[in-house]
Amino acid sequence: MNTTKNAARFTLNFFDKTITGTKASFNKANKGFGPEYEELTAKMAAHPDFELRVKEQKVKTTKSKRTYEGMDYKFMEDYIATFEDVAMVKEYEAVKEMAENCGTKVYPLTKKWFLGKFSDMEGGFDMEAAKKDIAEFRIAQAEKKVAESLVAMAVATAAEQTKDVA
């Protein structure tokens, strides 16, 4: 319920000869009854040569909040693993554990720590670059594993050949 009385929904501009109101006020007056209708018809009757004009609303722009789609615990753990730093893994686990022990929500605190640790000051955390780093790390790990298995196979084959020779 509107508690203001005699609120000016429509304004008169005598220089431009216009009656100006918001789109919402005109829509309410369009119903054919109510205080908006009565105010508009009274002003139109008093000033029949005035033109009706819808007031342009200022568009409120807010600084958009950065979102990090796909950032979950697994993503954070995978990204931390790319640094191959045991101390960083321990710090990550300590932050999660501390949040659980304090009774706060774990994810927001962990995410805040993560972004504070890995974001640059100007652009924030770059998810695309991080995803690329994780992919490259996984490929390098796979190649390393393949190389290790090839070496193990070569050693096993060499051992069998020396056994067969003896």
N, C-alpha and C positions, 0 to 999 in steps of 0.2 A: 504494500500500500504506500502510495506517495504521500508523505506528510507535509511537503511544501505546498503553500497556498499561493495562488496567483503567480506561478512561475511563468516567465516569458518563454513560451515555446516558439513563438514566431516574432521576428523583429521587423521593424519598418525602416526602410532607407528612403528618405524623402528626396535625396539627390538623384538616386537611380530609379526612384519610383518602383520599389520592389518590396514584397513581403517575403522574408527569408525564414526558412525553418529546416529542421533536420529531416532526413528521409523517414525516420521513425515517427516524428510528429505528423508528417503528412499522411503516413499510413494509418495512424490512429485516428486522425481527423476524417479519413476516407470512410470510416465505418458509419458515419452519419449521426453519431451521438457521442456524448462525452465532453469533457472539458476542452480537449484539443479541437474538436469540431466547433464548439461554441466560440472559442477564441478566434479561430480562423475565419468563421463566417462573420463575426463582428468586425474584424479588421478589413475583410473584403467589402463589407457593406459600407464601412466608413471611408474606404479608399477604393472605389470601383475601377479606377484607371491604373491601379498598381498591378504589377506583374508578379506572379508567384515564382519563387526560385528556391531550389534545394541547396542547402548549405553543404559545401564540400568539406568532408571530415578530414582532419589531418591523420595521415597514416602513422601509427606509432611503430617505430622501428626499434627493436631490441637487439642487443648483441646476441647472436645465436650462441647457444651453449654447445660446446664441442661434445660430440658423442663419439664413442669408440666402439662401433659395432663389431662384434666378434671377440671383444676382449673379455675373456673369462680366465679362470684359474689355469686351465690347460695352456692357453695362449701365453699367459705370463710366465709359466714354468718353462715352456718351450723357448721363449725369448731369452730368459735368464740362462738356459742351458747353452745358448749360442756363445756365451762368454767363457764357458768352461771354467768358471770361478766358484770353487766350493764355498768360499766365504759369502758370496752373494746369495747362493742357495740357502745357506744357513740364516742369513739376514731375512730373506723372504719368509722362510718357515717361522722365524721368531716373530715377525710382524703378525702373521696369521694366528699364531698361538697366543700372543699377547691380546689380540682382539677377542679371541674366544674366552680367555681368562677374565677379561674386563667386562664381559657381557655386552660388548658393542657388536654391531653387525660387522661381520668379518670382511665381506667383499668390498664395501665402500672404503674401509680403512686400508685394505691391501691395495686397492686400485689407486688410492691417493699416494701411498708410499711408492708404488710402481711408477706412476706418472712423475712424481717428484724426483725419482732416481734416474729415469731414462728420458725425460723430456728436455728439449733445449728451450731456452727462454723465449725465443721469438715465435716459433711456429708450433710449439707444443709437441706432443708425441706423434710421430708419423707412422700410422698403422701400415700403410702400404710398404714402406721401407722395411718395417719390422717383419712383415709377412715374407718379404723377399729374403731378408737375412735368415729367417727360420728355414725357408725352402732351400737356400744355398747350404746351410748347415746340415740339413738332413741329407742332401745329395752328397756332401763331403763325407758324412758319416757312413753312408751306404758304400761309397767308393772305397773308403778305408776298410770297411768290413770285407768287401770283395777282395781287396788286395791282401788282407790278412789271411783269408781263406785260401787264396791262390798260393801264398807262401807256405801255408800249412800243408796243402796238397803236394806241393813240390818237395817239401821236406819228407813227407810220408812216402812219396814215390822214390825219392833218392834212398831212403832207408830200406825200402823193399828191394831196390836194385842192388844195394850193397849186401843185403842178406842173401839174395839169389846168387851173387857172385861168390860168396864165401861158402 
